[in-house]
């Protein structure tokens, strides 16, 4: 039941990330018709993470996919996942992955695999 109530917020996170936009916890709570404090409690209880941590995890997963599947620059990837500046993106990426984005791409890229040239991913 709680997951159904949070569905509009989860869809909003996905939609904003697809467009390279950020989304606030307030906006997510509004979409679910809840106060921010009630939304945070429900989100944590249902998803297992605070909303901001979930949003950041989704952004970092998208960044990992873009690093491996495209030839986009690190700056373009940072913008595609909602960061205004590449240094903030690099700090967050390193905190989550313990490796710089460029090094992540170098170490994990599949040799001979063709890369897409856009941010559109399946």
N, C-alpha and C positions, 0 to 999 in steps of 0.2 A: 504494500500500500504506500509506504513512504517513497519507494523508488518511483512510482507513478507520479507522486506529487512533485518530485524533483526533476522529472523528465524535461520540463521546459528549460530548466537551468542547464542540464547536461547538453541539450540541443543547442542552447545559446553559446555555450563554451565552444562546441564544435564549429558552429557557424562563424563565430568571431575569429577563431584560429584559421579557418579556411580563408578568411578575408584579411588576415594579418592584423587584426584589431585586438585591442585589450577589452576586457569586460570587468566591471566592478562587482563586488559581492552584493552591493546594494541593488544593482540592476538584476542580478540573478534572483535575489530574494523577491524583488518586485514581480518578476516573471512568474514566480511560484505563489504569489499572493501571501507572502509571509513577511514578518519583521526580520531584520537582519540577524538579530540574536536567535530567533526561533529557526531561521534558515541555517545558520551555522551549526546549531545543535543537531538538527535533522540531517544535515549533510554529513557531518562527522559520524553520526550514529549509523547512517546508511552506507556511505561510501568508504568510510574508514580513514578519511583525511579531511583536514579543514579545506574549505573551498579554494583558498589561494594556493595551497600546496597542490591540489588537484589540477588547477589551471596551469600552474608551472610545470607539473609533470607532463601534462598533455602537450604543452609547448615544446618541452625538451624532447619528447618522443617524435614530434613532427620534425624538429630540427635534425635529429639523428637520421630520420628517413631522407630528408632533403640532402644532408651531407653525403649519404651513400648512394642516392638514386639520381642526383642531379649534378650539374657542374656549376650551380649557382655560387656566387661569392659568399663568404661568411657574412658580409654586411647585408646582402640581399636576404640571406636566410634569417638573420636576426630580425629584419623588418617583417619578413613573412610570418614570423611567429609572435609578432606584437611588441618587439623591443624598439625603443626609440633610438638607442645608441648601441653600437657594436660592443663597446667595452662592458656595458651592463650585461649584455648577452653572454659575452665570454666568461665573465665572473660566474654567472648562474650555471652555464654549461659545465665549467670546471668544477664547481661545487657539487653538481649532481653526478658527473661522470668521472671526475678526478683526472681529466685529460682535456687539453685544449681542443676546440672544434676542428682545427686544421689537422692536428695529430690524430684525432678520432677518424677523420676521413681517410687519412693516409694509412692507418693501421687496419681499418675495417673494410675498405673498398674491395670489391670483388674484381680481380684482374680480368680484363676482356669483356666486362659487362658494360653494355651501352648505357649511357646516362641520359635522362630526360633533360630538357632545357628550360622547363617551366616549373612552377611551384605546384601544379596540379598533380596530385597523387591519388591512387585508388583508395 
